[in-house]
Every structure is written in structure tokens, then in C-alpha cells.
Amino acid sequence: MQRRGFIALAAALALAACASAPDALSFSSDRISVVARGSGQDVIFIPGLSSSRDVWNTTADALGPGYRVHLVQLNGFAGAPVGGAGEGPVAAPAAEEIARYIREAGLERPAVIGHSMGGSIGMMLAARHPDAVGKLMVVDMFPFMGAMFGGPNATREQLTPIADQIRAAMVAAPQGVVSSQVEATIASMVRTESARPMIIEHSRASDNTVSANAFHELIVTDLRPELANIDVPFTTLYVIPPAAPITPEQYDMFMRASYANIPQARIVKIENSYHFIMIDQFDRYMSEVRTFLAE
């Protein structure tokens, strides 16, 4: 009887688990995977170029009860299988798959938070599927990264040769090897030294071709004309990067001009941080996240 009772209890628990499990468990994609946990207000987190969803773990833990977090992993990055991301654009197809995930999981206009390239994906998602997103936060990303290479008025045609050259160099680099140049770049993006090995490992485990194609896509894609489609609460956090080629005042003006097509945008500068704001200035970042989620 005891054994039979145990089996019955196990079966009941299994059924209960299936009933309460997040819809993410049945979602299949060759572009992204999603891990969902918790219950309450839905928040989708999208990592950046060559990053793992693990960069959001501390954020997800700090949110505490009352939230169901959906941690996206982009295929080809940080050891995730390449899948369908091996050729062509990376960000735009991922945005479409996240839109499909929202539909199939039955999410009601979730909040979306994206870092770097994840912010670009968030902008694509909110602009191209305006009914799918309830609010959007972009963590340190421009809507037109190509401006860094050719100025704010550069065209796709002007930027393509530059992007082609950068992509070729990235693809030619030895797979699984992080060069001293890449390490130096990561050091300029993560001020917290203890966090750098994790980011370096994510880069090492990322597929060169996927990362190269994604970076190429970001350089030649100008999202500014699409931003007018975003009419939900919007916050962007940014930093003045070390060794920026323009003055802080010029950088501030450029950031505000970049988001001029979103009149309701909250544009917040974070001091004493590099690109990975959620690592370098966690307490300030979490304060902004809570303000954002409360809107």
C-alpha cells in the first residue's frame, strides 16, 4: 500500500507540474531557446552579441516573487547550438521567433529587457509587433550602430564594405580562441574585473560565423525610422564608454537624437559603468528596472 500510495502521489505531482509548467517548455525553435521560471508579471530578457542568458541570472533572482522571467538564449552564442543561425541575419529572425514565442506561450504584452544586440532585437520586436510588447527597456544600445562607423547619415551602401571587412576578419579568427585584442575589448566593456572571465568564456564558446553575421547586421541596420511604431513605455540606459571619440556632452546629444522618434522615451545615463551595466552598476540598474516595471 505504501508503494502504491507513493506512486499515486508521484503521478499527482507530475500532473500538477505539467499543469503549471511555463509554455516555454513546449516551444521549439532553431533560432532561440527560452527558459521560464517564477509566476506573475511576464518579463522577457534578451542577451547581447556572443552572450549567454546567464548574464541575467542575478537580475532574475533580484526581482523576487511576483514575476515570471523568460530568459532567451540566441543560437550560436555561448555554446548554444548554431541551428538556423549559421547563415544570414541573426537579430531580425530572432525577433520574429520571440514574437512567435509570445503568441504560443500566451503572454499578454510582456515587458522586454534587452542588452546591447538584445536591445536591438527588442526594438525590432516592439516596432514590428507593436501589439506583442507591453514595455521595452534597452540597455546600452543605439538604434543605428552604423553611425559609429560612418556617422549618423551613413547609408547601408556606404556601410556595407566596412561591415564586410569586419565580418571577414571575425570569421577568419580561430574558432574557440579568444585573442588578446578581444580580451582587451571585453575589458573595456566590463569594468568589474571578476566578471570578465565569464564574458570571455561566453565569447570563446560562441560560433565565429554567427557572431560575425550578427555584427554585420547591426552595422548596416538602421532602426531609427521604425521607432515611431513603439508607443509603449520605453526606457534606455546608457553609459559614456571609455575612450569615446567625442565629448560626454556630444555623446549625450547623440543618444537623445538617436531616440527622437520615441517621444515617451526615458533616456537615463548611468555613471561609473561600462557596457555591461547590469554587472558594473547592479544596484542602480535594478532601481531603474523596478521603476520601469512599475510603469
N, C-alpha and C positions, 0 to 999 in steps of 0.2 A: 504493500500500500504506500509505503513511504516513497519507493522509487516511482510508482505511478503518479503520486502527487507531485513529485519533483518535476517529472516530465510535463505534467499539465501546467505547472507554474511556469516552466521554461517556455512552453508554447505560448502561453498568455503574454509573457513578457516580450517574446519575439513579435507577436501580432501588434502589441502596443507600440513597439519600436518602429515597426513598419508604418503604423498609422501616423506617428509623429515625426518621422524622418523627413528632412528637407527634400524638396523636389530636386535639388541638385544631384542627388544620388542616382537618379534615373536619366540625367541629361548626358548626352553623348555628342562630342564634337571633335573634329580633327584640327581645331584651331585653339581651343581653350579647354581647361578643366576648372571646376568650381568646387570648393569645399565650403559647406554652410554649417553654422552652429549657432546655438542660442535660440531665443524666441523673442518676438517683439518687433520693433521698428526695423525694417529691412535696410541694410546698408551694404552696398557693393564696393569692394576695394580692388583697384586695378594697379598692379606694379608697373615699373618703367622698363626701359630697354635693358635686356640681359639680366633682369632681376627676378627674384623668387617672390612668391606670395608671402614668404616668411617675414619679409620686411614689415608686414602689417600685424604680426602676432602681438607685439606689445600694445599696439593701438587697440586691437580687438579685445585683449584682456582688460585694458583700462576702461573700456566702455562699460563693462559690467553687465548686470541683468537689464532686461528691457530692450535688448537689441538682438536681431538675428543678422549675423555678419555673413557675407558671401565673399570668399577670398578667391579671386581669379588668378589662374596661372596661365600665362601665354605659352603656347607650344614653341619649342626650340630654345627657350631660355632656362638657365639654371638647372639643366639636366632633364627638363621635361622633353618628351618625345617630339620630334620635329613635326610629324603628321603632315597636314596640308600646308604648313607654313614654309616649306622648303623652297618655294618659288613665288616670285612676285611680291605684292604688297603684304604687309603684316598687320598694320594698325587697323585699316579700314575693314578687312574681313573679320578681325577680332571684334570690332564694334558691332558688326552685324550679328555675330554669334552671341554676344552679350544681350543684344535686343531679343534674340530668339530665346535665350535662357530666361529673361524676364517674363516673356509670354508663357513659356512652357511651365515655369515654376509658379505661375500665377501671382507674381509680385505686383503690388499696387503702387506704382510710381515710387520706387525706392530712391533713397539718397545714394549718390555715387561719389566716390572719392578716388581720384587718380593722381599718381605721382609721375612727373616727367612725361614719358611717352604714354603712360597710363592716363595722364591728364588730356593728352591729345585724343586718345580713344574715348575718354569721357565726353569731350566736346563733340566729336563725331556722333556719338550715341545721342546726346541731348539735342543736337541740331538736326539730325536726320530722323530721329524718332522722338519728337517732342512730347508725345503722349506717354512715353515709357518711363521718363525720369521725373522725379519729384523735386530734386535739387541737386546741384553739382558743385563739388569743390575740386579745384585744380591746384596741385602742389608743385610749384616752381616749374612752370612750362609756358611757352609762348604759343599763340595760335598759328604763328608763322615762323618756324625755326630758320627758314631760309634767309631771313633778314640778317642773321648773324654772319652769313657768308656773302651776301650780295646787297645788303641794305634793304630797307622796308619796301622799296618799289621794284625789287628784282622780280623778274618773270620766271616762270617754270623753265622756259627755253634757256634763259641765261644761267640758271642754277644747275640744270641737268649735267653739263660737263663736269662741274665741281663735284656733284653728288656721285657721278660715275667713277671719278678718280678715287674718291674716298671709299666707295664700295669695293672697288678692285683691290685696294690696299688691305682692307679688312678681310676680304675673302682669302687673300694670299697669305695672311698670317698663319702660323702653325696652329692647328686645332688643339685646344686644351692647354695652351701655353699662354701665360699672362706676361707680357713683356714689361720691362722697366718703365716704358712710356705709358702703358696702360695703368700700371701701379701708380705712377705719378698723377695721372688724370684722376684716378679714384681718390687719391689723397687730397686733391683739390675739390672733390665733390662731397667728401665725408670728413668733417672736422674732428669727429670723435675717433681717435686712433684705435680704440679697442674694437670698433665696429668694422674697420677696414678689411680685416681678413674675411669676414662673411661676404662682403660685397665683392671682393676679389675672387672668392670661390664661386659666387654666382656667375661672374664673368667667365671664369675658366670653364665652367660646365655648360656654357651657352654655345649653341651652334653658330659658327662664324658667318655662314651664309645667311641665316635668319637675321642675325644682328645687323649684318651689312645691308640687307634689303630693307629692314625696318628703318635704319638710319637714313638711307637714301630716300625712302618715302617721306620721312619727316622733313627733310631739307626742301623737297620740291612741292610739298602740300601747304597751301595757304588756306587756313580755315576762317580767316577774318570775315569774308563775305557771308559765311554761313552762321556767324554768331548771332545775327539778328533773329534767328529762329529759336534761340534759347530765351524763354520768357519766365523761367522758374528762378527761385533764389540761387544766386551764384556767388561763390567766394573763390578768390585765388590768393594763395600765399606765395610770396617770392622773397628771394634774397639777392643782395648785391654780390655776385661771385668774386672770388679773389682774382686779382689781376684783370678786372674788367677793362676793356679798351676805352670806355667812356666814363665820365664822371658819375657819381651816385645820383646827382640831380638829373642828368641826361637819362640815366637808366630808369629812374622813376617815371620820367615823362614818356619814355618809350613803352614801359609796361602799361601805363594808363591809355596811351594811344592804341596799343595793341587790342585792348578790350573795349574800345569806344563803342562798338556795336552792341554791347550788353549794358544798357543804361543802369540796370539794377545791380551791377557787379559791385561786390565789396573787394577792394584790392588792398591787401594787407602785406606790408613789408615786415619780415622777421629779421631781427638783428642777431649778430653773433652766431650765424649758422652758415653752412654750405648747402649744397643742393639737397641732401637728404635731411630735410627739416624735421621729419618725424623721428630722426635719431639725434640730431645735434641740439635741437631745442624742444625736447619732448613735452615738457610741461606747458610751454607757451603754445605749442602746436595743439595739444589736447584741449586747451582752453578755447582755441579757435574752432576746433572740431565740435565741441559741445555747443558753442554759440551757433554754429552752422546747423547742427542737427535740431536745435530748438526753434529754428525759424519756421 
